[in-house]
Amino acid sequence: MHITVVPASPKTGQAAIRALLADASNPIVRGVYRDLSRVPAEFRSNPRFEAVQGTVEDAATLDFSGSDAVFNITPPLYQEIEIDIVAHARQVSENVKAAVKKAESVRRLVLLTSVGAQYDHGTGEILTNHEAEVVLRDAAPEVVFVRASYFMENWATSLETLPAGYFFTTVTPVDRPLSMIAVQDIGSTCAAEALATGTSLPSNPHIFELHGPREYSSLDVQKAFEEVTGKSVEMRPVEKDGLDDFYAAVFPPKVAKEFTAMNKSFLEGGIMYEDPQPTGEKKYGKTELVEVVKQLLGA
Ligand SMILES: NC(=O)c1ccc[n+]([C@@H]2O[C@H](COP(=O)([O-])OP(=O)(O)OC[C@H]3O[C@@H](n4cnc5c(N)ncnc54)[C@H](OP(=O)(O)O)[C@@H]3O)[C@@H](O)[C@H]2O)c1
């Protein structure tokens, strides 16, 4: 099996490549990097891995020929001041679609998307995932959408404040359980879907949500930080009406607006909280939150 990961740099792309290279079926993996200096040493030395230069922003640079499957991630834009992130997601997805069609060998496209990507409004930043799903739903003979829940690695933002003994949480009320998934489980799930190319799908596109082994509240996150650091950690909740200011302090205004809307969409009253059109199928990862916190803290 020959699998292309595009773009290869995001942490979920790296996790998928790691899972593919560890698979007993010995697939050949091609990673597409906009900057080849970003290829991790652990992949560079593997004879079944090839890094190529290309960017989803330019279809002419994407060559998927010889691949059976493509694993695609819509790259998040955190710092772009003027860009319309939904229009950008549409364009990069169109570019990937064109490259898949051009490479006649590609039988399956696996797209990492998000819970809530079924909605065309009310989800802020998740609209980029919606747009990618709209464009890519017929990109290949077999299409799989993996709608991931909240990444456990999002708590990496707490690394800045933990040395001072506190962390902020935007998941409120603080005892409200939320589905969270580890990036390594996203990588192994998407790798397995790519490796299953050629097997029949229950539907096409095949769409499922990816959750962790259990749900966690902000109180559970606090407990995990305390368990791993061995110290007491203060939790500072950011309530719904404080989200605009909270995100405006870390992102440019346009991006902050989308992240605020995304955050509100999964809080009480938001479209994902109400979930009028739930995704039918769910799959579950194995990694517990405390394991990810240990990795984040290097413990
Ligand atoms: N965070 C969540 O809770 C969550 C939940 C569900 C779904 N998702 C979705 O998961 C995806 C995010 O995955 P992730 O966390 O793995 O991403 P990530 O690690 O944050 O990806 C950032 C990397 O993407 C690369 N990148 C940025 N712009 C690019 C571009 N225009 N072309 C190619 N590469 C570019 C950059 O790498 P280089 O600088 O090295 O090129 C950058 O370091 C998004 O589609 C997001 O919507 C996120």
The ligand as a Gaussian input file, in Angstrom:
#p B3LYP/6-31G(d) Opt

LIG

0 1
 N       -7.931000      21.211000      17.924000
 C       -9.080000      20.553000      17.991000
 O       -9.657000      20.377000      19.079000
 C       -9.674000      19.986000      16.733000
 C      -10.793000      19.168000      16.847000
 C      -11.327000      18.587000      15.694000
 C      -10.754000      18.835000      14.468000
 N       -9.666000      19.658000      14.386000
 C       -9.076000      19.893000      13.047000
 O       -7.830000      19.223000      12.989000
 C       -6.978000      19.950000      12.111000
 C       -5.784000      20.462000      12.911000
 O       -4.872000      19.495000      12.980000
 P       -3.576000      19.695000      13.840000
 O       -3.906000      20.093000      15.234000
 O       -2.815000      18.461000      13.605000
 O       -2.881000      20.959000      13.173000
 P       -1.605000      21.735000      13.723000
 O       -0.630000      20.803000      14.332000
 O       -2.057000      22.885000      14.531000
 O       -1.055000      22.253000      12.334000
 C       -0.256000      23.330000      12.256000
 C        0.734000      23.070000      11.136000
 O        0.094000      23.056000       9.879000
 C        1.046000      23.458000       8.932000
 N        0.388000      24.438000       8.065000
 C       -0.133000      25.618000       8.388000
 N       -0.598000      26.239000       7.290000
 C       -0.351000      25.414000       6.277000
 C       -0.595000      25.492000       4.907000
 N       -1.217000      26.536000       4.381000
 N       -0.213000      24.467000       4.152000
 C        0.400000      23.394000       4.709000
 N        0.656000      23.274000       6.002000
 C        0.282000      24.275000       6.772000
 C        2.197000      24.130000       9.640000
 O        3.336000      23.336000       9.566000
 P        4.664000      23.856000       8.820000
 O        4.859000      25.265000       9.247000
 O        5.718000      22.918000       9.282000
 O        4.366000      23.741000       7.356000
 C        1.711000      24.177000      11.069000
 O        2.734000      23.929000      11.991000
 C       -7.723000      21.143000      11.596000
 O       -8.327000      20.848000      10.370000
 C       -8.763000      21.341000      12.704000
 O       -9.880000      22.057000      12.249000
 C       -9.103000      20.228000      15.487000

